Amino acid sequence: MESRSRSINKLTSSIVWLPLFLFLIHGSHCFYLPGVAPEDFQKGDSLKVKVNKLTSIKTQLPYSYYSLPFCPPGKIVDSAENLGEVLRGDRIENSPYVFKMRDPQMCTVLCRITLDAKTAKQFKEKIGDEYRVNMILDNLPLVVPIRRSDQDSSVVYQLGYHVGLKGQYTGSKEEKYFIHNHLAFTVKFHRDPESDSARIVGFEVKPYSIRHEYEGTWNDKTRLTTCDPHNKRTVVNSNTPQEVEANNEIIFTYDVEYQESDVKWASRWDAYLLMNDDQIHWFSIVNSLMIVLFLSGMVAMIMLRTLYRDISRYNELETQEEAQEETGWKLVHGDVFRPPSNSDLLCVYVGTGVQFLGMVLVTMIFAIFGFLSPSNRGGLMTAMLLLWVFMGIFAGYASARLYKMFKGAEWKKVAFRTACMFPGIVFAIFFVLNALIWGQKSSGAVPFGTMFALVLLWFGISVPLVFVGGYVGFKKPAIEDPVKTNKIPRQIPEQAWYMNPTFSVLIGGILPFGAVFIELFFILTSIWLNQFYYIFGFLFLVFVILLITCAEITIVLCYFQLCSEDYLWWWRSYLTSGSSALYLFLYATFYFFTKLEITKLVSGLMYFGYMLIASYAFFVLTGTIGFYACFWFTRLIYSSVKID
């Protein structure tokens, strides 16, 4: 009875701490560190405008800015990029745009080009695929402000401006292509009244398409009649757009306006990260918590009815129905810890899952405290890769410990498979996808040098660390089973239809997926629709709920399985929660056909390839959580209850 009261006290303390935990998580989603030091500009200081990749949500294939015949600077210089930026397809280069701090410009001519058939076709293809031009000023991405029609005061920001647009002339049904050749930039700054220096807090643009005109022959001093600051003629609309056709002349121009802002430098990313739909996230969390509370109730009931059975026996409180139920799982005590078939493979997957769990946990903790700010482009991906590599030591340790418990002797073989199996499958898929992207001449294709660096991280750091972990884990004393295993396996009786392995495994994956699917929508939107995702506080809370759900659903189904005298729980516990990855992939397929407008075959293959990798990783992660929960549960009930 004392043990029972102790468990109730623990449950009560958990309930007391939950509201405080929710409060901390809620507060964390809006806190971040900018990631770069502020730079002060005096009036007249030169501002470096950089160009980034061209992106499209229709093709998902990024291209470098100068893959189109835009106006180039005297010499194109690539900016240094981290590993994450290269893998994302970022190609940051200098531009011919010349900005002077708080020095407005109007109708500045950038260059004049004449299209031939090839360049006209290139522009038309990019316009047809709705490509956007991305630019950077003082580490801030260029955005197009769009006022919502339903709320007059609400402004949303879209990353980058469209290369051009398709349309028709009045009275004509023929579709034409028009290019945005005039850009009206707005640079927002926050001024320090004491030093008169300023910091950039916003970078916006309004693109226009205009067929520029001039008198006489073109030279460096030619004035445009369509955009002339001396005659106070500015571009305010696209009523006479610039058509894209071979032999057409295009003149690129831009304006620069400076606006003083009350927004401080530390808060300049708030407009980009503004979240208007946090109620949906809270609904998702409340929905998930209901699932957790339901499962927690079932687990608590099972524990109270089984773990302390000896107490009720001595007090003669046992009913006949309860005695029969107890007999079921007690009967298999001599077989429940019998090593499963393909135990080596199970050790490999469990070790990989531990590696993945460590990577995700540390990444989320860093993200919550703001160390992975979106201003640090590629930081999230770089951090995840490096953490994956260094978490290899825990993968080796976990797989070797389990392997030794199964009476295995060749720990090096298991360590090697742990180090190579999951990364090898992922790398193979990634290599094929990269070859397809390379064939499209996209900047999203990972260069050979970066590919070599990834292999070096894998075999130079990760593999040795897995072996170190494996050595340490194998040297530890073997985990002893709480009960002895019989030499002759017990025959498993015929199971009811609902205890069929396939059915119970598929049922087990529904609830963990249900706990995360709303948040999954926002993650897919940020990845495939080029939107910022920076609500790691919500994500961390959902992740914790996922861990609890995976553990509890596996324990419940494992208990029912043991009561049916089926002791083959090792692989089933892994697959029960791991099957949520199947639902994740099915949801990704649903998202592809309902939310995306991808039409190209390569783009579709890329989407499903990357979502296959994500689903495989989710399988390994959730499967490992379910396995360890069931492992702890079976050891607990068979060691706590006296076996007759």
N, C-alpha and C positions, 0 to 999 in steps of 0.2 A: 504493500500500500504506500510505503514511503517513496518507492520509485515512481509510482503513478503520480503522486502529488508533486514530485520534482519535475516531471514532464509537463504537468499543467502550469507550474510556475514559469517554466521556460517559454511555453506558448503565450502566457500572459505578458511576459517581458517583451516578446517579439511584437505583439500587438501594440504595446506602449511605444516602442521605438519606431514603428512603421510611419506614423504621421511626420515625425521629425526627419526621417530619411526622405520622404516625399518632398518636404519643404526644401531640403538641401538640394535635391535634384532639380526642383523647379527653378531655384535661384541660379543654378549653374548654367542653364542653357543660354543666358544672356551675357555671360562674362567671357571675355577673351582678351588675350594679349595681342597687340597688333603685329608683333613678329619682326618689325623692322624699326630702326631708329628714325625719328622725325628729321626732316631737312628743312631748314629755314631759307627763304628766298627774299632777297632785296629787290626793290623795283628795278626792272631792266635786266635782271639775271636771266640767263638762257635756260630754257626748260627742254629737257630731252624727251621727245615723243618717240615711243618705240611701237613697232607693229608686231603683232603676233599672228598666229595661224588663222586661216579662213575655216569656219566651221559651218556645218549644216546638220539639222536634226533629221533631214530626209535621207542623207547618205551615211552619216556618222563617220565620214572619211575626211580628216583635216588635211589642208594643203598650206604650204608656206605662202606668205603674203605676195612674194614676188614670183609665184608661179603664174600669176596673171600680170599682164604688162602695165602695172601701175607705175607711177612716176618713181624712179629709183634715186637714191642719193648718189653723191660722187663715188662712194665706195660702200658696198654693203658689208656691215660688220655684225657677226652673230654675237649675241650675249651669252655669257656662261650660264649653263643650265644644270640643275641637279638631276639626279637619276629619275625622280618622279616626273619632272617636267618632260624629259625625253620620252618616257613611256606614255605620257598623256598626249604626245604629239605636238607639244608647244615648240614653236620656232620663233624666238624673240630676236628681232633685228632692228637696226636703226632706220630712221625714215627721213625724208627730205623736208618735213614740216619744221618750221622755225618759229618757236614761241618765245616771247620776252615777257617776263613776269609783270603783270598789271600794265601791259602795253597793248591795248586793243589793236586788232588788225581787221581790215575789211577788203574783201575781194582780192586777196593775195593770189597771184597766179602761181601754181605749182609747176605745171608743165603742159605741153601740148603734144598730142600724139595723133597719128593717122592710122586707123585700123586697116589691116589687110584681112583676107578671108580667114586665116588661121586664128589671129587674135580675136576677131569678131566672134568666131565659133567658140573660143575659150570663154569669153565673157558671157555669151548666151547660155552655155552649159551651166556655168556657176549661178547665173541669175535664175535659170529654170529650176535648179536644185536648191534654191533659196539659201545660198551661202551668205554668211555674215563676216564682216571685217572686224577683227579684234585689235584694239590698240591699247597702249599703256602709257600713263603719265604719272611719274612719282609713285610707281607701284600700284596705282589705281587703274582698274580696267575701265575702258570707255563704255558708257551706257547710253541708251536712247530712252529719255523719259516719255512715258505714255500715260495720259490722264484717263482714268477709268470712267466709262460712260455712266455707270450706276452711282458713283460717288464723286462729286465734283472736287472734293478736297484730296482725294486719294490719287497718288501717282505711283505707278509701278515702273521698274527699270528692266529693260532688256539688254542683255550683253551684246555689244557690237551692233553695227548697222548693216542692212542688206546691201550687197554689191549693187543691186538694181531691182527692177520690178518688171512684171509683164503687164501689158495693158493694150487697149485698143483706142484708135483715134475715133472721134465722134463721127458717127455715120458709117463706120467701117467695122467689119466682123473679123478682119485679119488681126491675129495677135502679134504684137511687136514687143521688142525687148528694149528697156530704157535703163541707163546707167546712172547711179548717183555720183555726179561729178562735182557737186558743190557741197562742202561740209561746213556747217555753222557750229563751231565749237564753243562751249561754255566752260570756263575753268573757275571753279569756286574755291575761295581761299579764306582762311581765318587769320586776321591781322592781329599782331601784338601791338597794342597802343604805345607801349614804352619804347620798343626798339624799332618800330615800323616795319619789322620783318613779317613775312607771311608764310603760312603753311597751306599746302594744297589739300582740300577736303572734298573735292568733287570734280569729275571729268565727264561732261555730257556732250552730246552732238545731236543735231537735227540734219539729216541728209536731204539733199534736193537734187532733182534731175533738171538741168536747164541747158538748152542749146545756146551756148554763148555766141555772140556776134561781135565783130569789130570792123573798123574801116581801114581800107588800104591793105598793104601786105604785112604779114606777121613779122615782128622783130621783138627784141627784148623790152622795148619801151612802148609797145602797142597797148592802147587802152581799150578795154572792153566797153561796148555800148550797153550790154545787158547787166553789167555789174561794175559800177564806177563810183568810188567813194567821193571823188571830187564833185560829181553831180548828184550826190546823195541817192544813187540808185543801188539798192541792195536786193539780194535774192530772198524772197519771202514765200515763194510757192514753186510748184513744178508744173505750171500751166503750159510752158513750152519745153517739154522734156527732150533730153538728148537720146536719140535713137542709136542702137548698136547695130551697125551694118558695115560691111566691107567698104573701104575708101572714105568712111565718115571721119571727120575731124572732131576730136574730143579735147576740150580744154578743162583741166582740173583746177579748181579754185577752192579757197577756204576763208572763213572769217574766224576770228578769235575774240570772244567777249569774256571779261573778267567780272565776277560777282563776289562781293564780300558776303561771308556767311557767318552765322552764329555757331555753327557746328564746330566743335573743337576737333583737333587732329585725332585724339584718342577715340572719338566716336564717329569717325568718317565712314567706317564700314557699316554702321547701323542701317543706313538706307538700303544697302545691298542685301543685308541679312534680315531685314524686317519680315516678321512672320505674322500674317493676318489670320491664320487658321489654327492657332494653338488649341482651340476648343476641340478640334478633330483629334489632336494628339492626346488630350486628356480623356476624351471619349474612348480612344483606343486603349489607354492605360486602365481605365475603370473596367472596360470590357475584359481585359486580360486578368485584372485582379479578381474578377468574379470567377474566372476559370481556376485561378490559383486557390482561392478560398474553397471552392468546391472540391478540388483534388486534395487540398490540405485536410479537409474534413474526412475524406475517405481514408487517407493515410493514417490520420490520428485514430480512426475507428479500428483499422486493421492492427495498428500497433497495440492499442489497448486490449484487443480481443485475442492477440496471439503472444505478444512479447511477455505478458505477465500472466500467462495461462496457469503456471504452476501455483500462483497465489490463489486463483479462483478454485483450483482443484483442491487445495488444502482446506479451503473454506466451504467446499462442497456447493459452489454456486454455479457449477457447470450444467448446462442443459444438454439434452441428448443431441440436439441439432448442432450445438457448438462442438461437442465431442467428435461428431462425425467430420466436421469441417477440419478440426485439428488433426485428425487422423490422416487426412489427405496429404498435407505438406510434411507431416512428421514421418510418414512412411518412406519418403525419398531421401532421408538424411544420409543414407549410405551411398548415394549417387549424386547428390546435388553439387558436390565439388569435384566431380570427375572431369578431367580436362576435355574440352570440346574438340571436335574435328577441326582441322586447319587452325590449330591454336597459335601457330607461328604468325599467320596472317592477322589474327585477332590482336596479337601483341603489337604488330606493326601499325595497325589502324588506331589502336588505343594510344600508342606513343605519338602518332601524328596528331591526333585530336588534342592531346595535352599541349603539344607545340602550338597548335592553332589557338587554343583557349588562352594560353599565356600571351600570345601576340595580340589578340583582340582585347583582352583586359587592359594590358599596359597602354595600348593605343588609345582606348577610350578614356582612360584616366588622364593621359596627356592632353587629349582633346577637350575634356571637361574643364581642365585648368587653363585652357587657352593657348597651349604651346603649339598647336597645329592650326594656326589662324589661316584663313583663306588668302591673306596677303602673302603668305609663304607658299607660293604656287608649287605644287608637287611635293610639299612637305608631308602630307598624309601618306602618300604612296611610298615615299622614301622611308618614312618611319616604319611602315608596316613590313616592308621588305627586310630592313635591317633587324627589326625585332624577330621576324620569322627565322632569320639566319641564327641569331644568338639564342633563341629559344630551343634550338636543336639539342642542347644539353639536357633539357627536361624531357624531350621526346625519347632520347636514348635511355635515360634513367627509368622512365615509366615502362617502356617496352621490355627492358631487361629485367626489371623487378617482376613483372607479370610472367615473363618467359621462365624465370627461375622457379616461380611458384608452380608452373606446369611441368616441372622436372626437366626442363630443357638444358642442354649443355653447350650448344653452339651459339653463344651470345653474339659473336661477331657477325654471323650470317644475318641474324635478326636486326642488329644495329645497321648493317649496310642496307637492308631492305627498308628499314624505317627512314634512313637518310635519303633514299633514292626513289621509292615507289610513288608517293604522292607528288613530290616535285617533278619527277620524271614524266608522269602522265600529264600534269599541268603544262610542263615545258613543251611536250610534244604537240598538244593542242595549240599552245601559244605560237609555236614555230610555224605550224601550218597556216594559222590565221595571219601571221606576220608576212608570210610569203604571198598570200592573196592580197594583202594591203599593199605590199611592195609592187605587185603587178599593176596596181592602180596608180602608182607613182605618188602615193599620199605621204605627207610628212608624218602620219601616224605609224608608219613602218619603223620599227626599231633598228637603228644602224648596227652594223656588225660589231663595232667597238663596244656598244652598250650590251649587246648580246653576250660578248665575251666577258664583260664585267659581271653579268648575272651568273654565268657559268662559274666564274672565279669565286664569287660569293658563295655559291652552292658547294663546290668541291673544295674550295680553299678554307672556308670557315665553318659552314653548316655541317658538312660530313664529319670533319674531325671532332666537332663539338658533340655530335650524336654518339660517336665512339667513346668519347670521354664520359658522357653520361651513362652509356651502356656499361662501361667498365665499372664505374662507381656503383651502379644499380645491381650489377651481377655479383659484386663482392659483398653486398649486404646479405645478412641471413635471409633465407627464403621465408616468405609469408606462410605461416602454418594454418592449415584448415582447422576450423573449430570442431569438426567431427571427422571420424575416419571414413575413408572411401572403401566400399566393398570391392572385392576382386572381380566378381561377376556382375555385369550391369543388370539392373532391374528392368523388366519388360514394362513399357509404357502402355497403359490401357487406352482403348479407343476413346478419342476426344470428341466432345460435342462440336457442332459445326461452328459455333462462335469462338471456339478455342483453336480453330485451324490456324497454323502459323502465319500464313499469308494474310488472312482476314484480320487477325489481331495486330499484326505489324502495321498494316495499312490504317487501321483504326487509331493506333497509337500515335501516328504522325499528324493527325488532324488538329488536336488541341495545341501542340507547340506552334504549328503554323498559324492557327487562329490567333495566337497571342501576338504575333508580329506582322500580320499581313497588311494592316493599315499603315504601319511605319514603313513597310516594304514599298508601298506605293510611292512615298516621298523620296525614298532612296533611289528607286528606278527613275523617277522624274529628274532628280538632280544629275544622275549619270547620263541619261540618254536625251534629256531635253535641255542640257546645258544650264542648269540652275544651281544656285548655291545651296548646299545642305550644311547647316551649322547649328543644329539643335541636338547636340550630343548629350545634353542632360536628359532629354526625353529618350534618346536612343539607348543610353546606359540603363535607364529604368526599365525599358522594354527588354533589354538584354538580360537583366537580372530576373525578370519575370519569365523569360524564355528558359533560363537555367532551371528555375524552380519547377516550371511546367514539365520540362523534359524529365527531370528527376522523379517527379511525383507520378506522372502517367506511367512511367516504366516500372516503378515500384508497385503500383496498383495492378497492372497487367501481369507482372512477374508473380505477385502473390496469387492471383487467380490461376496462373499456370501451375504453380507448385501445388495448389489445392487440388488440381486435376491430376496430380501424380505425374506431371511431365517435368522432368528435371533438366531438360536441355535449354537452359535459360541464358547461357553465355552469349551466343550470337543473337538470340532473339532480343535480349535487352539492348544490344547495340543497334539492331535494325528497327526496333520499335520507335524510339525517338528519332533515329536517323532517317526514317521514312518521310519526315516532314520536308526533307530536301526534294522529294518527288513532287510534293504540292507546291513548293517554291518554283520549281521549273515549269509546272503546269500554269501557275499564275503568271510567270514571265512570258509564256506563250500567249496567254490571254491578253496581257498588257501589250504585246507586240501587235496583235491584230486589232486592238481597240483604241490604243493611244498613239501609236507611232505611224508614220507615213512612209516607212522605208519601202522602196520599190526595187532597188538594185540587189542582185543576187549576192554579191560580195558583202554588201552591208548586212543583209539578212543572215548570212553565214557567220559574220563577225558577231552579231548580236547573240545568236544562239550558242556560238562557241564560248563567248565570255560568260553567258548565263549558265552554261554547262559547268564551267570551271567554278563559278560562284555556288552552284547547287552542290557540286562535289565537295567543296570546302564546308558548306553548311551541313552536309551529311556526316562528315568526319567530326565536326564540332559537336553537333547535337547527339550523335551516336555515342561519343565518348562520355558525355555528361550522363546519358541514360545508363551506360554500362557501369560507371562508377557508383551511381546511385543504387543500382540493383546489387552490385558487388557488396556495398556497405550494408544494405538491407538484409541480404541472405546471411552474411556473416553475423549480423546482429541477432537475428531471430534464432539461428541455430546454436549460437553460443550462449544466449540468454535463457533459453528454455531447456529444461532437462530432457534428454532423450532416453526413453525407456529401453 
